[in-house]
Amino acid sequence: MVRVKNILGDDVYGLWHVKKIVVQKDGQRYAIIPNRETFRTKDEAEYYAHLRTRRFVERKLGLTRNHAVRWKVTKYVFTAAFISLMTAVAVRWFRDLDP
């Protein structure tokens, strides 16, 4: 399991920046100190930190999100199959009603 802590800061002008990102995996701590980029809102800074963390985890720790992609595709295929089956059942049922 990977734990992430984003440390954000704001300045006098109301701009936000990411001070540090701490990633912890299996008892090891990794500190990511990003560039001093500033953002207008806190949400933009959090999103930037999220992207930096994802890139770090995928490249340095070797973890990918393939399981999430596979789950989405599987869910889509099962949903499409279910809708197709229910449509066929409904058509057959309406055909049997016609005298």
Secondary structure, DSSP 4 states (H G I P E B T S, - for coil): -EEEEEEEEE-TTS-EEEEEEEEEETTEEEEE------BSSHHHHHHHHHHHHHHHHHHHS----HHHHHHHHHHHHHHHHHHHHHHHHHHHHHHHH--
